[in-house]
């Protein structure tokens, strides 16, 4: 049954279209899509929403997050990547029950929605992943998600699986959840990284990603010690290993890519491999700063993600945008990484990385009505002459008042439609006690 149209009036619309148009105007939403954009629109059948106090952006897209880790915020600080994984994160993930993982997913999704993130690509965990998909469906967030795959390496028994178990478990989730919730949920194969996967698992998974037309989502070259171990173990650097296994193509989405040599960068460029940039996690774990300006000059796809709450301590896209711009300036000069470039990385470039640019990432007629409503006159972000600078440098997640996904209000006046925040806080504090003690 068609829903009642919504006529959004008099907002400052930041379109992110090809012309980068920004103007005060109206948006007509019918069912899940943007039916019209303009000034002085009318529809006698629509309910009206007064947006005169807001600027309206496309829903933000985070292409690399870990919902399973949200419950471990502030439990794994001041460690480098491999120690962080082996001493803290892997043992914690291995202890997840269905209830604790559900609570973690709720905590992460609620934070993301409150901050205006409407679409994510989530790398899950090994066990109980059906609960994450159930919470994605319930919450209204748009997501590409996959079970983490780990069949080799120095990992806990609680996360160890055989190659067959890993693939079979992933295929069962794909068959149930891919293209579910009217296409709002999609699947991605998610082998964790080279040091936790056999070459058989990596190559079979990529073959399956091509067969099913879904993404291959992994980590690569995040930490210099990781890079050294990969080269010592396989006789090749990280991206070279992928290339030798035939894992090169536009389906491949790799988080981080900090420590690459020129040949590896050429492989990314020549094969349309996507880089998922997570600046706050890279800083907090001391991993380094990815050469994003160089990647952009090469035409490599760059999008943003907060990674996991234990390696940056929040999942705020505004924090990621601000850091993505600032950390490049000491080395490359103040004009590098303009605020508009970074804003596009968090919207349309994220959509492109996920193959969803025809559906989301900009405010255009025919696209999905994924819309963020931020306070226009928040004391922390006025005055302004450049809307992109306002968003990237001075707005934060508390300035997001309303969020629409698929033409439905998932948040109004900072109240989520799917969740009681106080209940999530209570459950999170209770569940985490089982991990601490």
C-alpha positions in Angstrom: 0.0 0.0 0.0 1.5 3.4 -1.0 2.5 5.6 1.9 1.3 9.2 2.3 3.6 11.6 0.4 5.8 13.9 2.5 6.5 17.5 1.3 9.6 18.9 2.9 9.5 22.7 2.7 12.1 25.5 2.7 15.2 23.6 3.7 18.7 24.4 2.5 19.3 21.5 0.1 22.8 20.3 -0.4 22.3 18.1 -3.4 25.7 16.6 -4.2 24.6 16.4 -7.8 27.0 16.8 -10.7 26.6 20.6 -10.4 27.0 20.6 -6.6 23.8 22.7 -6.4 23.0 24.1 -3.0 19.8 26.1 -2.7 16.8 26.8 -0.4 13.9 24.7 -1.6 11.4 21.8 -1.3 11.6 18.0 -1.6 8.6 15.8 -2.4 8.9 12.3 -1.2 6.6 9.6 -2.5 6.9 6.1 -1.1 10.6 5.5 -0.8 11.9 8.0 -3.4 12.4 11.6 -4.2 9.6 12.5 -6.5 10.4 16.2 -7.1 12.8 19.0 -6.0 12.2 22.7 -6.5 10.8 25.8 -5.0 7.2 26.4 -4.0 6.2 22.8 -4.6 2.7 21.7 -3.7 0.9 18.4 -3.2 -2.6 18.4 -1.7 -2.2 14.7 -0.7 1.1 15.2 1.2 1.9 15.8 4.8 4.1 18.9 5.2 7.4 19.1 7.1 8.8 22.6 7.8 12.5 22.4 7.1 13.3 26.1 7.3 15.5 25.6 10.3 17.6 22.9 8.7 20.1 22.1 6.0 19.4 18.8 4.3 22.1 16.5 3.0 22.0 13.0 1.5 22.2 10.3 4.1 25.8 9.7 5.1 27.5 6.5 3.9 30.1 4.6 6.0 31.8 1.9 4.0 33.7 0.2 6.8 32.2 -0.5 10.3 32.2 -3.3 12.8 28.8 -3.5 14.6 30.0 -6.5 16.6 32.6 -4.4 18.3 30.4 -1.6 19.5 30.0 -3.2 22.9 33.8 -3.2 23.4 34.2 0.6 23.3 36.8 1.8 25.7 37.9 -1.8 26.4 40.9 -2.0 24.0 42.8 1.3 24.1 46.5 2.2 23.5 47.6 -0.8 21.6 48.9 -1.4 18.1 46.8 -3.3 15.6 48.1 -6.9 16.0 48.3 -6.7 19.8 44.8 -5.0 19.8 43.4 -7.9 17.8 45.2 -10.8 19.7 45.0 -9.5 23.2 41.6 -7.8 23.2 39.3 -7.9 20.2 39.5 -11.5 19.0 39.0 -12.9 22.5 36.1 -10.5 23.1 34.5 -11.3 19.8 34.9 -15.0 20.5 32.9 -14.6 23.8 29.8 -13.1 22.1 26.5 -14.8 22.7 23.5 -14.1 20.6 22.2 -11.7 23.3 25.5 -9.8 23.6 25.9 -9.5 19.8 22.4 -8.3 19.4 23.0 -5.6 22.1 26.3 -4.6 20.3 24.5 -4.3 17.0 21.7 -2.2 18.6 24.3 0.1 20.3 26.3 0.6 17.0 23.2 1.1 14.8 21.6 3.6 17.2 24.8 5.6 17.3 25.1 5.6 13.6 21.5 6.7 13.0 21.8 9.4 15.6 24.8 10.8 13.7 23.0 10.8 10.3 24.6 7.7 8.8 21.9 6.0 6.7 24.1 3.4 4.9 26.9 1.1 6.1 29.0 -1.7 5.0 29.5 -3.8 8.0 32.2 -6.5 8.6 30.6 -8.7 11.1 32.0 -11.5 13.3 32.3 -15.2 12.9 29.4 -16.4 15.1 25.7 -15.6 15.6 25.6 -13.3 12.6 21.9 -13.8 12.0 21.2 -11.5 15.0 23.1 -8.6 13.3 21.0 -9.0 10.2 17.9 -9.1 12.3 18.8 -5.8 13.9 19.7 -4.2 10.6 16.3 -5.2 9.3 14.5 -3.9 12.4 16.3 -0.6 12.6 15.7 0.7 9.1 19.3 1.4 8.3 20.5 0.5 4.8 23.3 -2.0 5.0 25.7 -4.3 3.1 26.8 -6.8 5.7 28.8 -10.1 5.8 29.9 -12.7 8.3 33.6 -12.4 9.0 35.6 -15.3 7.6 38.7 -16.7 9.4 40.1 -20.2 8.8 43.8 -19.9 9.5 46.4 -18.1 11.6 47.1 -17.2 15.2 43.4 -16.7 16.2 41.4 -18.0 19.2 39.6 -21.4 18.9 36.4 -19.5 19.5 36.7 -17.8 16.1 38.5 -20.6 14.2 36.5 -22.3 11.5 37.3 -24.6 8.6 37.3 -23.3 5.0 34.1 -25.2 4.3 32.4 -24.0 7.5 33.3 -20.4 6.7 32.0 -20.6 3.1 28.8 -22.6 4.0 27.9 -20.2 6.8 28.4 -17.2 4.5 26.3 -18.7 1.8 23.4 -19.5 4.1 23.4 -15.9 5.3 23.6 -14.6 1.7 20.7 -16.8 0.6 18.5 -15.5 3.5 19.4 -11.8 3.6 20.8 -10.6 0.3 18.3 -8.1 -1.3 16.0 -8.5 1.6 13.9 -5.7 3.2 12.9 -4.5 -0.3 16.5 -4.3 -1.3 17.7 -2.3 1.7 19.9 -5.1 3.0 22.6 -6.7 0.8 25.3 -9.3 1.4 29.1 -9.0 1.1 31.7 -11.7 1.6 34.0 -10.6 4.3 37.3 -12.5 4.8 39.0 -10.6 7.6 42.5 -10.2 6.2 45.4 -12.1 4.6 46.9 -13.2 8.0 43.6 -14.9 9.1 42.6 -16.6 5.9 43.9 -19.5 3.8 44.6 -18.6 0.2 41.9 -21.2 -0.7 39.3 -19.3 1.3 40.4 -16.0 -0.2 40.2 -17.2 -3.8 37.0 -19.2 -3.4 35.3 -16.2 -1.7 36.3 -13.9 -4.5 35.0 -16.4 -7.1 31.7 -16.5 -5.2 31.5 -12.7 -4.9 31.7 -12.5 -8.7 29.2 -15.4 -9.1 26.6 -13.7 -6.9 27.4 -10.2 -7.9 28.2 -9.0 -4.4 31.2 -7.2 -2.8 34.4 -8.7 -1.4 35.2 -6.8 1.8 38.5 -7.1 3.6 41.3 -5.3 5.3 44.7 -4.6 3.8 48.1 -3.0 4.7 46.7 -1.3 7.8 49.8 -1.7 9.9 53.5 -1.8 9.1 54.1 -5.0 11.2 51.2 -6.6 9.5 52.7 -5.8 6.1 56.0 -7.2 7.2 54.4 -10.5 8.3 52.5 -10.8 5.1 55.6 -10.4 3.0 57.6 -12.8 5.3 54.8 -15.4 5.1 53.8 -15.2 1.5 56.9 -13.7 -0.2 54.8 -10.9 -1.5 53.2 -7.7 -0.2 49.5 -7.5 0.7 48.0 -6.3 -2.6 50.4 -8.5 -4.5 49.0 -11.5 -2.7 45.5 -10.5 -3.8 46.7 -10.0 -7.3 48.4 -13.5 -7.4 45.1 -15.0 -6.2 43.2 -13.2 -8.9 41.4 -11.0 -6.4 41.4 -7.8 -8.4 38.3 -6.0 -9.7 35.7 -3.4 -8.8 34.0 -5.8 -6.4 37.0 -5.6 -4.1 36.7 -3.2 -1.2 39.8 -2.9 1.1 39.9 -1.0 4.4 42.9 1.1 5.1 45.6 0.5 2.5 48.2 2.7 4.3 51.4 0.8 3.6 51.4 0.2 -0.2 54.3 0.5 -2.6 54.0 2.0 -6.0 53.3 -1.4 -7.7 50.5 -2.0 -5.2 49.0 1.4 -5.9 49.1 0.6 -9.6 47.1 -2.5 -9.0 44.4 -0.6 -7.1 44.3 2.0 -9.9 44.2 -0.4 -12.8 41.6 -2.7 -11.3 39.1 -0.2 -9.8 39.7 -1.5 -6.3 38.0 0.6 -3.7 39.8 2.0 -0.6 37.8 2.4 2.6 39.5 5.2 4.6 39.2 5.1 8.4 41.3 8.1 9.6 40.4 8.0 13.3 41.1 4.3 13.7 44.4 4.7 11.8 45.5 7.4 14.2 44.4 5.8 17.4 46.0 2.5 16.7 49.2 4.3 15.5 48.9 2.6 12.1 49.7 5.6 10.0 48.1 8.0 7.5 47.0 6.7 4.2 48.2 8.7 1.1 44.7 9.7 0.2 45.6 12.7 -1.9 47.8 10.5 -4.1 45.0 8.0 -4.4 42.6 10.7 -5.5 45.1 12.0 -8.1 45.2 8.4 -9.5 41.4 8.2 -9.7 41.2 5.5 -7.0 37.8 5.4 -5.2 38.0 6.7 -1.7 35.1 6.5 0.9 34.9 6.8 4.6 34.2 4.6 7.6 34.5 4.9 11.3 35.8 1.3 11.6 35.0 -0.2 15.1 34.2 1.6 18.3 37.2 0.1 20.2 39.7 1.6 17.8 38.3 5.1 17.6 35.8 5.1 20.4 32.9 6.5 18.4 31.3 5.9 15.0 30.6 9.6 14.1 30.9 10.4 10.4 31.5 14.0 11.2 34.6 13.1 13.2 35.8 11.0 10.2 35.2 13.8 7.7 37.0 16.4 9.9 40.0 14.1 10.4 40.2 13.0 6.8 40.6 16.6 5.8 43.0 17.7 8.6 45.5 14.9 8.8 46.7 15.5 5.2 47.4 19.2 5.5 50.7 19.2 7.5 52.4 17.1 4.8 50.5 18.3 1.7 49.6 21.9 2.5 46.4 23.6 3.6 44.7 23.5 0.3 44.7 19.7 0.0 41.6 17.7 0.7 39.0 20.5 0.5 35.9 20.2 2.6 33.7 19.5 -0.5 36.0 16.7 -1.5 35.7 15.1 1.9 31.9 15.7 2.1 31.5 13.9 -1.2 33.6 11.0 0.1 31.0 10.6 2.9 28.1 10.7 0.5 28.2 10.0 -3.3 31.7 8.5 -3.3 30.6 6.1 -0.6 27.5 5.2 -2.7 29.8 4.6 -5.7 32.1 2.3 -3.7 29.0 0.2 -2.8 27.6 0.2 -6.3 24.6 2.2 -5.1 25.2 5.6 -6.8 22.0 5.2 -8.8 20.0 4.9 -5.6 21.7 7.0 -2.9 24.5 9.5 -2.2 22.9 12.6 -3.6 19.5 14.4 -3.5 18.1 13.9 -7.0 14.7 13.0 -8.5 14.2 9.3 -8.6 16.8 8.4 -5.9 15.9 6.9 -2.6 14.8 9.4 0.0 17.7 9.0 2.4 17.9 12.5 4.0 19.7 14.1 6.9 18.3 17.2 8.6 20.9 19.2 10.5 20.4 22.4 12.5 21.1 25.4 10.3 21.8 27.8 13.2 23.6 25.6 15.6 25.8 27.9 17.8 28.9 25.7 17.0 28.6 26.1 13.3 27.6 29.7 12.6 28.3 31.9 10.8 29.4 30.3 7.5 29.9 31.1 3.8 30.7 27.6 2.6 28.2 24.8 3.5 30.8 22.1 3.0 33.2 23.8 5.5 30.3 24.1 7.9 29.6 20.4 7.7 33.1 19.1 7.7 34.8 21.5 10.2 32.2 22.6 12.6 29.1 20.4 12.6 29.0 17.3 14.7 26.5 14.4 15.2 24.5 16.3 17.9 23.5 18.7 15.2 21.5 16.0 13.4 17.8 16.3 14.4 16.0 14.1 11.9 16.9 11.2 9.6 14.8 9.7 6.8 15.7 6.4 5.1 13.7 4.9 2.2 11.2 7.8 2.7 10.5 6.7 6.3 11.4 8.7 9.4 13.9 6.6 11.4 14.6 9.5 13.7 12.7 12.6 14.5 13.8 15.2 17.1 16.7 12.8 18.0 14.2 10.1 18.9 14.7 6.8 17.1 11.6 5.0 15.8 13.0 1.5 16.3 14.9 1.8 19.6 14.6 3.1 23.1 18.0 4.6 23.8 17.7 4.2 27.6 17.0 0.5 27.1 20.0 0.0 24.9 22.2 1.8 27.4 20.9 -0.4 30.2 21.4 -3.6 28.2 24.8 -2.6 27.1 26.0 -1.9 30.6 24.6 -5.2 31.7 26.0 -7.3 28.9 29.5 -5.9 29.0 29.9 -7.1 32.6 30.2 -10.6 31.2 33.2 -9.6 29.2 34.9 -7.6 31.9 34.7 -10.2 34.7 
